[in-house]
């Protein structure tokens, strides 16, 4: 993060401009706490830093090393399940992945805005604009498809090629690889509610002849008061760029229009992506159409899908009963060692040794205890 100078510098500049002496600040997903330190150095009276991962211990050490521990409160946990003693003047979040529509990033930002931000407070980032273009990605595409096209020792792996092409991938592009003009797909305005389903069709004009392999999607961020950065080619690239491959390469010519409909639907904790491509007919050739989605790239068995149906009536397995029993005896009085020993005696088929039971008890305690 620190080495990604454009991204780090933009955030640091925005925080220093937004935070006034005496302000309270919240950073969600603080990681090693570098932006938390910037906020404290900018004069914040109190900074709340929330992080679910153990990297928060690095943040604590950095705060102490910089003499800022007294003004920072570190909280380990999911920000959506945390309570603060006060509302804050500034909320800072840099919890995107390769794209802002990633995991629980948007719901977490919205929750922080609604529960923690004081009226008239500042949200960093303010908005992200997603952009897309068609690219020549011959090297990335070749690396993606080549293993499945080979026949090794008489075995045919080509049946796995379609699922592989129904995923998007993190890679890095240069501007010279863009075959079309870039178009804005959608602007995520974090000061208001972001829809759970985002969809728009783009008409991209080909700028030069070439071989196209799919779409490249990135974002441009407005952090605060005109300060921002781009994750696109030549911009901040710590996470890389999102490459949505096509089912096959297509030769394109200058002036041609390509229609790409991009859809992102929040399902549970993450997004299902769809990209539908139409390359209009030319030279007596028919339209070329691709319909792809990350759902098609997923590997679900009929049994696992059945267990996800809303009318499914679940019954705990033997392993489930063992876990339920363990959770029931985590009463604030019984040690993990005692729980593991009792679980081994009670469920000998599940836990052949107390070590097996102890590993599960530690895992459950780490995830669910307070």
C-alpha positions as CSV (number, residue, x, y, z in Angstrom):
1,X,0.0,0.0,0.0
2,X,2.7,2.4,1.0
3,X,4.8,1.5,-2.1
4,X,1.8,2.3,-4.3
5,X,2.7,6.0,-4.3
6,X,-0.1,7.4,-6.4
7,X,-2.8,5.7,-4.3
8,X,-1.1,6.4,-1.0
9,X,-0.3,10.0,-1.8
10,X,-3.9,10.7,-2.9
11,X,-5.4,9.2,0.3
12,X,-2.8,11.0,2.5
13,X,-3.6,14.4,0.8
14,X,-7.3,13.9,1.1
15,X,-7.1,12.9,4.8
16,X,-4.9,15.9,5.6
17,X,-7.3,18.2,3.9
18,X,-10.5,16.7,5.4
19,X,-9.4,16.3,9.0
20,X,-9.4,19.4,11.2
21,X,-7.8,19.7,14.6
22,X,-10.1,18.2,17.2
23,X,-12.0,16.0,14.8
24,X,-12.9,12.3,15.4
25,X,-12.1,9.9,12.6
26,X,-12.9,6.3,11.8
27,X,-11.0,4.0,9.4
28,X,-12.6,0.7,8.5
29,X,-10.4,-2.1,7.3
30,X,-7.3,-0.2,8.6
31,X,-4.8,-3.0,7.9
32,X,-1.4,-1.9,9.2
33,X,-2.9,1.5,10.0
34,X,-1.0,3.9,7.7
35,X,-4.0,6.1,7.0
36,X,-5.0,6.0,10.7
37,X,-1.6,7.5,11.5
38,X,-2.0,10.1,8.8
39,X,-5.4,11.1,10.4
40,X,-3.8,11.3,13.9
41,X,-0.9,13.4,12.6
42,X,-3.4,15.7,10.9
43,X,-4.8,16.7,14.3
44,X,-7.6,14.3,15.0
45,X,-8.6,14.2,18.7
46,X,-9.6,10.5,18.4
47,X,-9.1,8.0,15.7
48,X,-11.0,4.7,15.7
49,X,-9.3,2.0,13.6
50,X,-11.2,-1.2,12.9
51,X,-9.7,-4.3,11.3
52,X,-10.8,-7.9,11.4
53,X,-7.4,-9.4,10.7
54,X,-4.4,-9.9,13.0
55,X,-2.5,-7.3,11.0
56,X,-4.1,-4.8,13.4
57,X,-1.2,-5.7,15.8
58,X,1.2,-4.2,13.3
59,X,-0.9,-1.1,13.3
60,X,-0.7,-0.9,17.1
61,X,3.1,-1.2,17.0
62,X,3.3,1.5,14.4
63,X,1.1,3.8,16.4
64,X,3.3,3.3,19.5
65,X,6.5,3.8,17.5
66,X,5.2,7.1,16.2
67,X,3.9,8.3,19.6
68,X,0.3,8.3,18.6
69,X,-1.2,5.4,20.7
70,X,-3.0,7.7,23.1
71,X,-5.2,9.2,20.4
72,X,-6.0,5.9,18.5
73,X,-8.3,3.2,19.6
74,X,-7.8,-0.1,17.7
75,X,-10.8,-2.4,17.5
76,X,-10.5,-5.9,16.0
77,X,-13.6,-7.2,14.3
78,X,-16.1,-6.6,11.5
79,X,-17.0,-2.9,11.4
80,X,-20.6,-3.9,10.7
81,X,-20.8,-5.6,14.1
82,X,-18.9,-2.9,16.1
83,X,-20.3,-0.1,18.2
84,X,-18.6,3.2,18.8
85,X,-19.2,5.6,21.7
86,X,-19.7,8.6,19.4
87,X,-20.2,9.6,15.8
88,X,-17.2,10.8,13.8
89,X,-16.4,13.7,11.5
90,X,-14.6,11.7,8.9
91,X,-14.9,8.1,7.7
92,X,-11.9,6.6,5.8
93,X,-12.1,3.3,3.8
94,X,-9.8,1.7,1.4
95,X,-11.3,-1.8,1.3
96,X,-11.6,-2.3,-2.4
97,X,-10.1,-5.3,-4.1
98,X,-9.4,-5.3,-7.8
99,X,-12.7,-3.4,-8.2
100,X,-14.9,-1.4,-5.7
101,X,-17.7,-4.0,-6.2
102,X,-15.8,-6.6,-4.1
103,X,-16.8,-8.8,-1.3
104,X,-18.5,-6.7,1.4
105,X,-16.8,-3.4,0.6
106,X,-19.9,-1.4,-0.4
107,X,-22.2,-2.7,2.4
108,X,-19.4,-1.9,4.9
109,X,-19.0,1.7,3.6
110,X,-22.7,2.2,3.7
111,X,-23.0,0.8,7.2
112,X,-20.2,3.1,8.4
113,X,-21.9,6.1,6.8
114,X,-25.3,5.4,8.4
115,X,-24.2,4.4,11.9
116,X,-20.9,6.3,12.5
117,X,-20.7,9.4,10.4
118,X,-22.0,12.6,12.0
119,X,-24.4,14.9,10.1
120,X,-22.3,16.9,7.6
121,X,-19.4,14.6,8.0
122,X,-16.9,13.6,5.3
123,X,-16.7,10.2,3.6
124,X,-13.4,9.2,2.0
125,X,-13.8,8.0,-0.8
126,X,-16.8,10.0,-2.0
127,X,-17.3,8.1,-5.2
128,X,-15.7,5.7,-7.7
129,X,-16.4,5.6,-11.4
130,X,-16.0,2.2,-13.1
131,X,-14.6,2.4,-16.7
132,X,-14.2,-0.2,-19.4
133,X,-12.5,-0.8,-22.8
134,X,-11.8,-3.7,-25.1
135,X,-8.2,-4.9,-25.1
136,X,-5.6,-6.8,-26.9
137,X,-4.5,-9.2,-24.2
138,X,-2.8,-12.0,-26.2
139,X,-0.3,-12.9,-23.6
140,X,-2.7,-13.1,-20.7
141,X,-5.3,-14.9,-22.8
142,X,-2.7,-17.4,-24.0
143,X,-1.6,-18.2,-20.5
144,X,-5.3,-18.6,-19.5
145,X,-6.3,-21.0,-22.3
146,X,-3.1,-22.9,-23.2
147,X,-3.2,-25.4,-20.3
148,X,-6.7,-26.5,-21.1
149,X,-6.0,-26.8,-24.9
150,X,-3.2,-29.3,-24.5
151,X,-3.6,-33.0,-24.6
152,X,-1.3,-34.7,-22.1
153,X,-0.8,-38.5,-22.1
154,X,-4.0,-38.9,-24.1
155,X,-6.1,-36.9,-21.7
156,X,-8.4,-34.1,-23.0
157,X,-8.7,-31.1,-20.7
158,X,-10.7,-28.8,-23.1
159,X,-14.0,-29.3,-21.1
160,X,-12.6,-27.1,-18.4
161,X,-11.9,-24.2,-20.8
162,X,-15.4,-22.8,-20.7
163,X,-15.5,-22.4,-16.9
164,X,-12.0,-20.8,-17.0
165,X,-13.3,-18.2,-19.4
166,X,-16.3,-17.4,-17.2
167,X,-14.2,-15.7,-14.5
168,X,-12.5,-12.4,-14.4
169,X,-8.8,-12.1,-13.6
170,X,-6.4,-9.7,-12.1
171,X,-3.6,-8.6,-14.4
172,X,-1.9,-5.4,-15.6
173,X,-2.4,-3.6,-18.8
174,X,-0.6,-0.8,-20.7
175,X,-2.4,2.0,-22.5
176,X,-1.1,0.6,-25.8
177,X,-3.2,-2.5,-25.3
178,X,-6.5,-0.6,-25.4
179,X,-8.3,-1.2,-28.7
180,X,-11.3,1.0,-28.0
181,X,-12.0,4.3,-26.3
182,X,-12.7,4.0,-22.6
183,X,-16.3,4.5,-21.5
184,X,-17.7,5.1,-18.0
185,X,-19.8,2.2,-16.9
186,X,-21.2,3.2,-13.5
187,X,-20.5,5.8,-10.8
188,X,-20.7,4.5,-7.2
189,X,-21.7,7.4,-5.1
190,X,-21.0,6.4,-1.5
191,X,-22.9,9.4,-0.1
192,X,-26.1,7.7,-1.1
193,X,-27.2,4.1,-1.3
194,X,-25.5,2.0,-4.0
195,X,-27.9,-0.4,-5.8
196,X,-27.5,-4.1,-5.2
197,X,-27.8,-4.7,-8.9
198,X,-25.8,-2.6,-11.3
199,X,-26.2,-2.9,-15.1
200,X,-25.5,-0.9,-18.2
201,X,-24.7,-1.5,-21.9
202,X,-21.7,0.2,-23.4
203,X,-21.1,1.0,-27.1
204,X,-17.3,1.0,-27.6
205,X,-15.8,2.3,-30.8
206,X,-12.7,0.5,-32.1
207,X,-9.8,2.9,-32.5
208,X,-7.4,0.7,-34.5
209,X,-7.3,-2.7,-36.2
210,X,-6.2,-5.6,-33.9
211,X,-7.1,-8.8,-32.2
212,X,-9.4,-8.4,-29.2
213,X,-9.5,-10.8,-26.3
214,X,-12.0,-9.2,-23.9
215,X,-12.7,-6.2,-21.7
216,X,-10.5,-4.4,-19.2
217,X,-12.4,-2.8,-16.3
218,X,-10.9,-0.3,-13.8
219,X,-12.0,2.6,-11.6
220,X,-11.3,6.2,-11.0
221,X,-11.7,7.4,-7.5
222,X,-12.7,10.8,-6.1
223,X,-11.6,10.8,-2.5
224,X,-12.3,14.3,-1.3
225,X,-12.6,17.8,-2.7
226,X,-11.2,17.0,-6.2
227,X,-8.4,14.7,-4.9
228,X,-8.4,11.3,-6.4
229,X,-6.5,8.7,-8.4
230,X,-7.0,6.1,-11.2
231,X,-6.5,2.4,-11.0
232,X,-6.2,2.2,-14.7
233,X,-3.2,1.8,-17.0
234,X,-0.5,4.1,-15.7
235,X,-2.3,4.7,-12.4
236,X,-2.4,3.1,-9.0
237,X,-2.1,-0.6,-9.7
238,X,-1.5,-2.4,-6.4
239,X,-4.5,-4.7,-7.1
240,X,-4.1,-4.9,-10.8
241,X,-6.8,-4.5,-13.5
242,X,-9.9,-6.7,-14.0
243,X,-9.7,-8.7,-17.3
244,X,-13.0,-10.2,-18.5
245,X,-12.0,-12.6,-21.3
246,X,-14.1,-13.6,-24.2
247,X,-14.9,-17.1,-25.3
248,X,-12.6,-16.6,-28.3
249,X,-10.3,-13.9,-29.7
250,X,-12.0,-11.7,-32.3
251,X,-10.4,-9.6,-35.1
252,X,-11.7,-6.0,-35.0
253,X,-11.3,-3.1,-37.4
254,X,-11.1,0.6,-36.9
255,X,-14.4,2.4,-36.6
256,X,-16.3,-0.8,-35.6
257,X,-18.7,-0.7,-32.7
258,X,-18.7,-3.3,-30.0
259,X,-21.6,-3.6,-27.5
260,X,-20.8,-4.9,-24.0
261,X,-23.5,-5.2,-21.3
262,X,-21.9,-5.4,-17.9
263,X,-23.9,-6.6,-14.9
264,X,-22.9,-6.9,-11.2
265,X,-25.4,-8.4,-8.8
266,X,-24.8,-8.5,-5.1
267,X,-25.7,-12.0,-4.0
268,X,-25.0,-12.8,-0.3
269,X,-21.6,-11.5,0.5
270,X,-20.2,-11.1,-3.0
271,X,-21.0,-10.2,-6.5
272,X,-22.1,-12.3,-9.5
273,X,-20.7,-10.7,-12.7
274,X,-22.2,-11.1,-16.2
275,X,-20.7,-9.7,-19.4
276,X,-22.6,-10.0,-22.6
277,X,-20.8,-9.0,-25.8
278,X,-22.2,-8.4,-29.3
279,X,-19.9,-7.6,-32.2
280,X,-22.1,-6.6,-35.2
281,X,-21.9,-8.5,-38.5
282,X,-19.5,-7.3,-41.2
283,X,-18.2,-8.6,-44.5
284,X,-21.2,-11.0,-44.7
285,X,-20.2,-12.5,-41.4
286,X,-22.8,-13.0,-38.8
287,X,-23.0,-11.2,-35.4
288,X,-20.5,-12.6,-32.9
289,X,-22.2,-12.9,-29.4
290,X,-20.8,-14.1,-26.1
291,X,-22.8,-14.5,-22.9
292,X,-20.6,-15.1,-19.9
293,X,-20.9,-15.0,-16.1
294,X,-19.0,-15.9,-13.0
295,X,-21.9,-18.1,-12.1
296,X,-21.2,-20.3,-15.1
297,X,-17.6,-20.4,-14.0
298,X,-18.5,-21.7,-10.5
299,X,-18.4,-25.4,-9.8
300,X,-21.6,-26.4,-8.0
301,X,-22.8,-30.0,-7.5
302,X,-26.6,-30.7,-7.6
303,X,-26.4,-31.6,-3.9
304,X,-24.7,-28.3,-2.9
305,X,-27.3,-26.3,-4.9
306,X,-30.1,-28.3,-3.2
307,X,-28.7,-27.2,0.2
308,X,-29.0,-23.6,-0.9
309,X,-32.6,-23.7,-1.8
310,X,-34.9,-21.6,0.4
311,X,-37.3,-24.6,1.0
312,X,-34.5,-27.0,2.0
313,X,-34.9,-28.3,5.5
314,X,-31.4,-28.9,7.0
315,X,-30.5,-31.6,9.5
316,X,-27.2,-31.4,11.2
317,X,-24.5,-34.0,10.3
318,X,-22.4,-35.7,12.9
319,X,-19.8,-33.0,12.4
320,X,-22.4,-30.3,12.8
321,X,-23.7,-31.8,16.0
322,X,-20.1,-31.8,17.4
323,X,-19.6,-28.2,16.5
324,X,-23.0,-27.2,18.1
325,X,-22.0,-29.1,21.2
326,X,-18.6,-27.3,21.4
327,X,-20.3,-23.9,21.0
328,X,-22.7,-24.8,23.7
329,X,-19.9,-25.4,26.3
330,X,-18.0,-22.2,25.5
331,X,-19.5,-20.6,28.6
332,X,-16.7,-18.4,29.8
333,X,-15.7,-21.0,32.4
334,X,-14.4,-24.0,30.4
335,X,-10.9,-23.9,28.8
336,X,-10.2,-25.0,25.2
337,X,-8.2,-27.9,26.5
338,X,-11.1,-29.1,28.7
339,X,-13.5,-28.7,25.8
340,X,-11.3,-30.7,23.4
341,X,-10.8,-33.5,25.9
342,X,-14.6,-33.8,26.6
343,X,-15.3,-33.6,22.8
344,X,-12.9,-36.5,22.1
345,X,-14.8,-38.6,24.7
346,X,-18.2,-37.6,23.4
347,X,-17.5,-37.8,19.7
348,X,-14.8,-40.4,19.2
349,X,-15.7,-41.0,15.5
350,X,-15.3,-37.3,14.7
351,X,-12.2,-36.6,16.8
352,X,-9.8,-39.6,16.8
353,X,-7.5,-37.6,19.1
354,X,-7.8,-34.6,21.5
355,X,-5.5,-32.7,19.1
356,X,-8.2,-32.9,16.3
357,X,-10.8,-31.6,18.7
358,X,-8.5,-28.9,20.0
359,X,-7.9,-27.6,16.4
360,X,-11.6,-27.2,15.8
361,X,-12.2,-25.6,19.3
362,X,-9.5,-23.1,18.6
363,X,-10.9,-22.3,15.1
364,X,-14.4,-21.8,16.6
365,X,-13.1,-19.7,19.5
366,X,-11.0,-17.5,17.2
367,X,-14.0,-16.9,14.9
368,X,-16.9,-16.6,17.3
369,X,-15.7,-15.8,20.9
370,X,-15.4,-12.3,22.3
